[in-house]
Amino acid sequence: MDRISRRSQGLEGVRFGDHRISSLIFADDVVLLASSGLDLQHALGCFAAECEAAGMRVSTSKSEAMVLDRKKVACTLQVGGEVLPQVEDFKYLGVLFTSEGRMDREIDRWIGAAAAVMRSMYRSVVVKKELSRKAKLLIYQSIYVPTLTYGHELWVMTERYKRHLSTTSNSQTPNSTMAKTTELLKDTRNKIVDLHQAGKTESVIGKQLGMKKSTVGAIIRKWKTYKTTDNLPRSGAPRKISPRGVKMITRTVSKNPRTTRGDLVNDLQRAGTKVTKATISNTLRRQGLKFCSARRVPLLKPVHVRARLKFAREHLDDPEEDWENVIWSDETKIELFGKNSTCRVWRRKNAELHPKNTIPTVKHGGGNIMLWGCFSAKGLGRLIRVKERMNGAMYREILSKNLLLSARALKMKHGWIFQHDNDPKHTTRATKELLRKKHFKVLEWPSQSPDLNPIENLWRELKIRVAQRQPQNITALEEICMEEWAKLPATECFVINLIKYKQFHER
């Protein structure tokens, strides 16, 4: 790409300081720069010609034009007869570039992101008494500050921006957001009062006990007013549900997790306490309970349960290195208009059937494709579309053409292990013979255990990403599947599932 860019140069480009730059290269992305639309069209034509000579082409669907001017100026660029869309802003590597060159939106965006980070850390960090102030400051400096200043190297700072950032940073510092320190012990408060009655001043008491004068004064004023050093009643309304009522509803949902909030409201009302469903939710959430969708799991017979327990006990003490030497595989079906992800929309009341607020559906998902794929802790293996009926012969052909190539591409260690489930086409005599001749070690797998296979995480993520791309036909569906498969974080999914394995074994 660097060679093509250099060969297509010929214009002076745009001046930056003492340099003139005509192109910027970021991996496989190229930015062409020019001082006018005519010069830029000429540079684009030269670049497209050099790409074509090298056997490549400029993707017009992924290319855009932008004019750096505070006034809206039209710029029509063409490649191969197709006009490139002109945009007023675009993101690259998380940084927003605008045609007017202003950074207001970019700075406001990162201020909002940093504020969201601080809100998410409030319960887990800010008010957590177990963490020292030093630890809280370290977390603040390593998480909040980098979020606030992401991409600041590209910001053209003005006094307004500096004041805005300074105000935001000061309002979110641990000094302004951290919880108050632990309250004084009752014995310490009593000692302050005793010293005061002995005639000592607030300054002397503070120095003697190592406290601020203001703290000592507050304790003394409280004692003079209320004649006590005990904690006074806190402000705010009392809990609607008594401790006994909390125990009752907690015990109810523990026995029957499918109990609804309406049922619990009725139970409390019969006991003389009238509350709303929101109060029920808040109370149970404080007890560590959250109302979630029930997970769908395979229906297990006793023989399946015994096989799963046997598998867990046999691999209970296996080190992580053993799991990293396994190639996981499976097949999945992806529908063109299937329910692969949940779509939420903002709408007004009674507007649920407006076309913008609906998802079109067709019978049988509008068609589907069958995929076979594999991966390991080292990365993704091959993804193959199964175009014919999946039977034993087709499965053996897939393994013969793709399994060994995937293992080589992943640079698996000698003695790597292959995993597949107990589908009948996987366990035929001919398939077992093929695996034996190829000297492939096979992981013994319990029946009815698709939830144990870490590739299920990959399938779920793939289906969500494909649904977000909204393919309109089977050909586009296959292309998008291949593109999104290459982007999946295989190693991350493997680690997550490895943790689930450990938890499963411990249970």
C-alpha positions as CSV (number, residue, x, y, z in Angstrom):
1,M,0.0,0.0,0.0
2,D,2.9,2.3,0.8
3,R,4.4,1.6,-2.7
4,I,1.1,2.3,-4.4
5,S,0.6,5.6,-2.5
6,R,4.1,6.8,-3.3
7,R,3.7,5.9,-7.0
8,S,0.4,7.8,-7.2
9,Q,1.9,11.0,-5.7
10,G,2.4,14.0,-8.0
11,L,0.5,16.8,-6.3
12,E,1.7,19.1,-3.5
13,G,-1.0,18.0,-1.1
14,V,-1.7,20.1,2.0
15,R,0.8,22.1,4.0
16,F,1.2,21.2,7.7
17,G,3.9,23.4,9.2
18,D,7.0,22.9,7.1
19,H,5.7,19.8,5.4
20,R,3.4,19.1,2.5
21,I,1.4,15.8,2.9
22,S,-0.6,14.2,0.1
23,S,-1.5,10.9,1.7
24,L,-1.7,9.2,5.1
25,I,-1.6,5.4,5.4
26,F,-3.2,3.5,8.4
27,A,-2.7,-0.3,7.8
28,D,-5.1,-0.9,4.9
29,D,-6.8,2.5,5.1
30,V,-5.5,5.5,3.1
31,V,-6.3,9.2,3.4
32,L,-5.8,11.4,0.3
33,L,-5.3,15.1,1.0
34,A,-5.5,18.0,-1.5
35,S,-6.1,21.8,-1.4
36,S,-8.9,21.7,-3.9
37,G,-11.6,19.3,-5.3
38,L,-9.9,19.1,-8.7
39,D,-6.5,18.2,-7.2
40,L,-8.2,15.6,-5.0
41,Q,-10.1,14.1,-7.9
42,H,-6.8,13.8,-9.8
43,A,-5.0,12.2,-6.9
44,L,-7.9,9.8,-6.4
45,G,-7.8,8.8,-10.1
46,C,-4.0,8.2,-10.0
47,F,-4.4,6.1,-6.8
48,A,-7.3,4.1,-8.3
49,A,-5.2,3.4,-11.4
50,E,-2.2,2.2,-9.4
51,C,-4.5,-0.1,-7.3
52,E,-6.0,-1.6,-10.5
53,A,-2.5,-2.2,-11.9
54,A,-1.6,-4.1,-8.7
55,G,-4.8,-6.2,-8.9
56,M,-6.8,-4.3,-6.3
57,R,-9.6,-1.8,-6.4
58,V,-10.9,1.1,-4.3
59,S,-14.0,0.1,-2.3
60,T,-16.6,2.8,-3.0
61,S,-18.9,1.5,-0.3
62,K,-16.3,2.1,2.3
63,S,-14.8,5.4,1.0
64,E,-16.0,8.8,1.9
65,A,-15.2,12.5,1.1
66,M,-15.0,15.4,3.5
67,V,-14.2,19.1,3.1
68,L,-12.4,20.8,5.9
69,D,-14.3,24.1,5.9
70,R,-16.6,25.8,8.4
71,K,-18.9,26.6,5.4
72,K,-20.6,23.7,3.7
73,V,-18.8,23.2,0.4
74,A,-19.8,20.5,-2.1
75,C,-17.1,18.1,-3.3
76,T,-18.0,15.5,-5.9
77,L,-15.5,12.7,-6.2
78,Q,-15.9,9.7,-8.5
79,V,-14.2,6.3,-8.8
80,G,-15.1,4.2,-11.8
81,G,-18.2,6.2,-12.5
82,E,-19.5,5.9,-8.9
83,V,-19.8,9.0,-6.7
84,L,-18.3,8.9,-3.2
85,P,-20.7,10.1,-0.5
86,Q,-19.7,13.4,1.2
87,V,-19.9,13.4,5.0
88,E,-19.5,16.1,7.6
89,D,-17.9,13.9,10.2
90,F,-16.5,10.4,10.7
91,K,-14.9,8.3,13.4
92,Y,-11.5,6.6,13.1
93,L,-9.9,4.6,15.9
94,G,-12.5,6.1,18.3
95,V,-11.7,9.7,17.4
96,L,-14.4,11.9,15.8
97,F,-13.2,14.1,12.9
98,T,-15.5,17.0,11.7
99,S,-15.6,19.1,8.6
100,E,-15.6,22.3,10.5
101,G,-12.6,21.3,12.6
102,R,-14.2,22.0,15.9
103,M,-13.7,19.7,18.9
104,D,-16.8,20.6,21.0
105,R,-18.6,17.4,20.2
106,E,-15.5,15.2,20.7
107,I,-14.6,16.7,24.0
108,D,-18.3,16.6,25.2
109,R,-18.5,13.0,24.1
110,W,-15.5,12.0,26.2
111,I,-16.6,14.0,29.2
112,G,-19.9,12.1,29.0
113,A,-18.0,8.8,28.7
114,A,-15.9,9.7,31.7
115,A,-18.9,10.7,33.7
116,A,-20.5,7.3,32.9
117,V,-17.4,5.6,34.1
118,M,-17.5,7.5,37.4
119,R,-21.2,6.6,37.9
120,S,-20.4,2.9,37.2
121,M,-17.6,3.0,39.8
122,Y,-19.7,4.7,42.5
123,R,-20.9,1.6,44.3
124,S,-17.9,-0.6,43.6
125,V,-15.2,1.9,44.3
126,V,-16.3,5.4,45.6
127,V,-18.3,4.3,48.6
128,K,-16.5,1.1,49.3
129,K,-15.1,1.4,52.8
130,E,-12.7,-1.6,52.3
131,L,-10.7,0.4,49.7
132,S,-8.1,3.0,51.0
133,R,-8.1,6.5,49.6
134,K,-4.8,5.7,47.9
135,A,-6.3,2.7,46.1
136,K,-9.3,4.8,45.0
137,L,-7.0,7.5,43.7
138,L,-5.0,4.9,41.8
139,I,-8.2,3.5,40.2
140,Y,-9.3,7.1,39.4
141,Q,-6.1,7.9,37.7
142,S,-5.9,4.6,35.7
143,I,-9.6,4.5,34.5
144,Y,-11.3,7.9,34.7
145,V,-8.4,10.2,33.5
146,P,-7.5,8.1,30.4
147,T,-11.2,8.0,29.4
148,L,-11.6,11.7,29.8
149,T,-8.4,12.5,27.8
150,Y,-8.7,9.8,25.1
151,G,-7.4,11.3,21.8
152,H,-6.4,14.6,23.4
153,E,-3.3,14.7,21.2
154,L,-5.5,15.8,18.3
155,W,-7.4,18.5,20.2
156,V,-6.7,22.1,19.4
157,M,-7.0,23.5,22.9
158,T,-8.7,26.9,23.6
159,E,-9.3,28.6,26.9
160,R,-12.9,27.5,26.8
161,Y,-12.0,23.9,26.3
162,K,-9.4,24.1,29.1
163,R,-12.0,25.6,31.6
164,H,-14.5,23.0,30.6
165,L,-12.1,20.1,31.1
166,S,-10.8,21.6,34.4
167,T,-14.3,22.0,35.8
168,T,-15.2,18.4,34.8
169,S,-12.1,16.9,36.2
170,N,-12.3,18.8,39.5
171,S,-16.0,17.8,40.0
172,Q,-15.2,14.1,39.5
173,T,-12.0,13.9,41.6
174,P,-12.1,11.5,44.5
175,N,-12.1,14.5,46.9
176,S,-15.5,15.5,45.6
177,T,-17.0,12.0,44.9
178,M,-15.5,9.7,47.5
179,A,-17.6,8.8,50.5
180,K,-17.0,10.3,53.9
181,T,-14.5,8.6,56.1
182,T,-15.6,6.1,58.7
183,E,-17.4,7.7,61.6
184,L,-15.7,8.0,65.0
185,L,-16.1,5.3,67.6
186,K,-18.4,6.1,70.5
187,D,-15.4,5.8,73.0
188,T,-13.5,8.5,71.0
189,R,-16.5,10.8,71.0
190,N,-17.0,10.3,74.8
191,K,-13.3,11.1,75.3
192,I,-13.6,14.3,73.4
193,V,-16.5,15.3,75.7
194,D,-14.5,14.3,78.8
195,L,-11.6,16.5,77.7
196,H,-13.9,19.4,77.0
197,Q,-15.5,19.1,80.4
198,A,-11.9,19.1,81.9
199,G,-11.5,22.6,80.5
200,K,-9.4,21.8,77.4
201,T,-9.9,23.8,74.2
202,E,-10.9,22.3,70.8
203,S,-7.4,23.0,69.4
204,V,-5.7,21.2,72.3
205,I,-8.1,18.2,72.1
206,G,-7.6,18.0,68.3
207,K,-3.8,17.9,68.7
208,Q,-4.0,15.4,71.5
209,L,-6.2,13.0,69.6
210,G,-4.9,13.7,66.1
211,M,-8.1,15.1,64.8
212,K,-9.2,18.3,63.0
213,K,-10.5,21.1,65.2
214,S,-13.7,21.2,63.2
215,T,-14.4,17.5,64.0
216,V,-13.8,18.1,67.7
217,G,-16.1,21.1,67.6
218,A,-18.9,19.3,65.9
219,I,-18.9,16.5,68.5
220,I,-18.9,19.1,71.3
221,R,-21.8,21.1,69.8
222,K,-23.8,17.9,69.3
223,W,-23.3,17.0,73.0
224,K,-24.3,20.5,74.1
225,T,-27.5,20.4,72.1
226,Y,-28.6,16.8,72.5
227,K,-26.7,15.7,75.7
228,T,-25.6,12.6,73.9
229,T,-22.8,11.3,71.7
230,D,-24.9,8.6,70.1
231,N,-25.9,8.6,66.4
232,L,-29.0,10.6,65.9
233,P,-31.9,9.3,63.8
234,R,-31.0,9.6,60.1
235,S,-33.1,11.7,57.7
236,G,-35.3,10.1,55.1
237,A,-38.4,8.0,55.0
238,P,-38.3,4.5,56.8
239,R,-38.4,1.4,54.7
240,K,-41.8,0.4,53.6
241,I,-41.1,-3.3,54.1
242,S,-40.1,-4.4,57.6
243,P,-37.1,-6.8,58.1
244,R,-39.6,-9.6,58.7
245,G,-41.3,-8.8,55.4
246,V,-37.9,-8.8,53.6
247,K,-37.2,-12.3,55.0
248,M,-40.6,-13.5,53.9
249,I,-40.4,-12.4,50.3
250,T,-36.7,-13.5,50.1
251,R,-37.7,-17.0,51.3
252,T,-40.6,-17.1,48.9
253,V,-38.5,-16.4,45.8
254,S,-35.8,-18.8,47.0
255,K,-38.3,-21.6,47.1
256,N,-39.9,-20.6,43.8
257,P,-37.8,-18.3,41.6
258,R,-40.7,-17.9,39.2
259,T,-42.7,-16.0,41.7
260,T,-43.8,-12.7,40.1
261,R,-43.7,-9.2,41.7
262,G,-47.5,-9.1,41.7
263,D,-47.6,-12.3,43.7
264,L,-45.2,-10.8,46.3
265,V,-47.3,-7.6,46.4
266,N,-50.4,-9.6,47.2
267,D,-48.5,-11.6,49.9
268,L,-47.4,-8.5,51.7
269,Q,-50.8,-6.9,51.3
270,R,-52.4,-9.9,53.1
271,A,-49.8,-9.3,55.8
272,G,-50.8,-5.7,56.2
273,T,-48.1,-4.0,54.1
274,K,-49.1,-2.1,50.9
275,V,-46.2,-1.6,48.5
276,T,-45.6,-1.2,44.7
277,K,-43.8,-3.6,42.4
278,A,-40.9,-1.1,42.1
279,T,-40.5,-1.4,45.9
280,I,-40.4,-5.2,45.6
281,S,-37.7,-5.0,42.9
282,N,-35.6,-2.5,45.0
283,T,-35.8,-4.6,48.1
284,L,-34.9,-7.9,46.4
285,R,-32.0,-6.2,44.6
286,R,-30.6,-5.1,47.9
287,Q,-30.7,-8.8,48.9
288,G,-28.6,-9.6,45.8
289,L,-31.5,-10.9,43.7
290,K,-32.3,-9.8,40.2
291,F,-35.3,-10.8,38.0
292,C,-33.8,-12.3,34.9
293,S,-34.8,-14.4,32.0
294,A,-34.6,-18.2,32.7
295,R,-31.8,-19.8,30.8
296,R,-32.8,-22.5,28.3
297,V,-30.8,-25.7,28.9
298,P,-30.9,-29.2,27.5
299,L,-33.4,-31.6,29.1
300,L,-31.2,-34.1,30.8
301,K,-32.1,-37.7,31.7
302,P,-30.4,-39.4,34.6
303,V,-27.9,-41.1,32.3
304,H,-26.9,-37.7,30.9
305,V,-26.5,-36.3,34.4
306,R,-24.2,-39.2,35.4
307,A,-22.1,-38.7,32.2
308,R,-21.7,-35.0,32.8
309,L,-20.6,-35.6,36.4
310,K,-18.1,-38.2,35.3
311,F,-16.7,-35.8,32.7
312,A,-16.4,-33.1,35.4
313,R,-14.6,-35.3,37.9
314,E,-12.2,-36.6,35.3
315,H,-11.2,-33.1,34.3
316,L,-11.5,-31.4,37.7
317,D,-7.8,-30.9,38.1
318,D,-6.8,-30.3,34.5
319,P,-4.5,-27.3,34.1
320,E,-5.4,-24.5,31.8
321,E,-2.6,-25.5,29.4
322,D,-4.5,-28.7,28.6
323,W,-7.6,-26.8,27.5
324,E,-5.5,-24.5,25.4
325,N,-4.4,-27.5,23.4
326,V,-8.0,-28.4,22.3
327,I,-9.7,-27.4,19.0
328,W,-13.4,-26.9,19.6
329,S,-15.9,-27.4,16.7
330,D,-19.6,-27.4,16.0
331,E,-22.2,-26.6,13.4
332,T,-24.8,-23.9,13.6
333,K,-27.7,-22.6,11.5
334,I,-28.1,-18.9,10.9
335,E,-31.4,-17.5,9.5
336,L,-31.6,-14.6,7.2
337,F,-34.3,-12.9,9.2
338,G,-34.0,-14.9,12.4
339,K,-34.3,-13.8,16.0
340,N,-30.6,-13.5,16.4
341,S,-30.6,-10.4,18.6
342,T,-32.9,-8.3,20.6
343,C,-33.8,-4.9,19.1
344,R,-35.0,-2.1,21.3
345,V,-36.5,1.2,19.9
346,W,-37.5,4.5,21.4
347,R,-41.1,5.1,20.6
348,R,-44.2,6.9,21.9
349,K,-47.3,5.3,23.3
350,N,-49.5,3.4,20.8
351,A,-46.7,3.6,18.1
352,E,-45.6,0.1,18.4
353,L,-46.8,-0.9,14.9
354,H,-45.2,2.0,13.1
355,P,-42.8,0.5,10.4
356,K,-39.8,2.2,12.1
357,N,-40.6,0.5,15.3
358,T,-41.1,-3.1,14.0
359,I,-38.9,-5.9,12.8
360,P,-40.2,-7.6,9.6
361,T,-40.5,-11.4,9.9
362,V,-41.1,-14.1,7.3
363,K,-42.0,-17.8,7.5
364,H,-39.1,-20.1,8.4
365,G,-36.7,-17.1,8.8
366,G,-36.5,-16.3,5.1
367,G,-34.0,-19.0,4.4
368,N,-30.8,-20.0,6.3
369,I,-27.3,-21.3,5.9
370,M,-25.5,-24.1,7.8
371,L,-22.0,-23.3,9.0
372,W,-19.2,-25.5,10.5
373,G,-16.4,-23.8,12.4
374,C,-13.7,-24.4,14.9
375,F,-11.4,-22.4,17.2
376,S,-8.9,-22.8,20.0
377,A,-7.4,-20.6,22.7
378,K,-4.9,-19.4,20.0
379,G,-7.5,-18.0,17.7
380,L,-10.1,-18.8,15.1
381,G,-10.0,-21.8,12.7
382,R,-11.8,-22.1,9.5
383,L,-15.5,-21.3,9.0
384,I,-17.2,-23.3,6.2
385,R,-20.7,-23.0,4.7
386,V,-22.3,-26.5,4.3
387,K,-24.1,-26.1,1.0
388,E,-25.5,-29.6,0.8
389,R,-27.3,-31.9,3.2
390,M,-25.2,-32.5,6.2
391,N,-24.6,-36.2,6.6
392,G,-21.8,-38.5,7.6
393,A,-20.1,-38.3,4.2
394,M,-20.3,-34.5,4.1
395,Y,-19.0,-34.2,7.6
396,R,-16.0,-36.4,6.8
397,E,-15.2,-34.2,3.7
398,I,-15.3,-31.1,5.9
399,L,-12.9,-32.6,8.4
400,S,-10.5,-33.8,5.7
401,K,-10.3,-30.4,4.0
402,N,-10.4,-28.1,7.0
403,L,-9.5,-29.6,10.3
404,L,-5.8,-30.2,9.7
405,L,-5.4,-26.8,7.9
406,S,-7.0,-25.1,10.9
407,A,-4.6,-26.8,13.3
408,R,-1.6,-25.7,11.2
409,A,-2.9,-22.1,10.9
410,L,-3.4,-22.0,14.7
411,K,0.1,-23.5,15.3
412,M,-1.2,-26.1,17.6
413,K,1.2,-28.1,19.7
414,H,2.0,-31.7,19.0
415,G,-0.7,-34.0,20.4
416,W,-3.5,-31.4,20.1
417,I,-7.0,-32.7,20.8
418,F,-10.1,-32.4,18.7
419,Q,-13.6,-31.9,20.2
420,H,-16.9,-32.5,18.6
421,D,-20.3,-33.6,20.1
422,N,-22.1,-36.9,19.9
423,D,-24.2,-36.1,16.8
424,P,-24.8,-39.4,14.9
425,K,-22.9,-38.2,11.9
426,H,-19.9,-37.5,14.2
427,T,-19.9,-41.0,15.7
428,T,-20.4,-43.2,12.7
429,R,-17.9,-46.0,12.2
430,A,-16.5,-44.3,9.0
431,T,-16.0,-41.0,10.8
432,K,-14.2,-42.7,13.7
433,E,-12.0,-44.6,11.2
434,L,-11.1,-41.3,9.4
435,L,-10.1,-39.7,12.7
436,R,-8.0,-42.8,13.6
437,K,-6.2,-42.8,10.3
438,K,-5.4,-39.1,10.6
439,H,-4.1,-39.7,14.1
440,F,-6.5,-37.1,15.6
441,K,-7.0,-37.4,19.3
442,V,-10.7,-36.9,20.2
443,L,-12.0,-35.5,23.5
444,E,-14.5,-37.8,25.1
445,W,-17.7,-35.7,25.3
446,P,-20.9,-36.3,27.4
447,S,-24.2,-36.4,25.5
448,Q,-26.7,-33.6,25.7
449,S,-23.9,-31.1,26.7
450,P,-23.9,-28.3,24.1
451,D,-23.8,-25.8,26.9
452,L,-20.3,-27.0,27.8
453,N,-18.8,-26.2,24.5
454,P,-17.1,-22.7,24.5
455,I,-17.8,-22.3,20.8
456,E,-21.5,-21.6,21.7
457,N,-20.3,-18.2,22.9
458,L,-18.8,-17.6,19.4
459,W,-22.0,-18.7,17.7
460,R,-24.1,-16.3,19.8
461,E,-21.8,-13.4,19.2
462,L,-21.7,-14.1,15.5
463,K,-25.5,-14.2,15.2
464,I,-25.8,-10.9,17.0
465,R,-23.3,-9.2,14.8
466,V,-24.8,-10.6,11.6
467,A,-28.3,-9.5,12.6
468,Q,-26.9,-6.0,13.2
469,R,-25.6,-5.9,9.6
470,Q,-29.1,-6.7,8.3
471,P,-28.3,-8.9,5.2
472,Q,-31.0,-8.9,2.6
473,N,-30.3,-12.2,0.8
474,I,-28.5,-15.5,1.3
475,T,-25.4,-14.5,-0.6
476,A,-25.0,-11.4,1.5
477,L,-25.7,-13.5,4.6
478,E,-22.8,-15.8,3.8
479,E,-20.4,-12.9,3.1
480,I,-21.3,-11.1,6.3
481,C,-20.9,-14.3,8.3
482,M,-17.3,-14.8,7.0
483,E,-16.5,-11.1,7.7
484,E,-17.8,-11.1,11.2
485,W,-16.2,-14.5,12.0
486,A,-12.8,-13.0,11.3
487,K,-13.4,-10.2,13.8
488,L,-14.6,-12.4,16.7
489,P,-12.5,-12.3,19.9
490,A,-11.8,-16.1,20.1
491,T,-9.3,-16.0,22.9
492,E,-11.5,-13.8,25.1
493,C,-14.5,-16.2,24.6
494,F,-12.2,-19.2,25.4
495,V,-11.0,-17.7,28.7
496,I,-14.6,-16.8,29.8
497,N,-15.8,-20.3,29.1
498,L,-12.7,-21.8,30.8
499,I,-13.8,-20.0,33.9
500,K,-17.3,-21.5,33.4
501,Y,-15.7,-24.9,33.2
502,K,-14.0,-24.4,36.5
503,Q,-17.2,-23.3,38.1
504,F,-19.1,-26.2,36.7
505,H,-16.4,-28.6,38.0
506,E,-16.5,-27.1,41.4
507,R,-20.3,-27.5,41.6
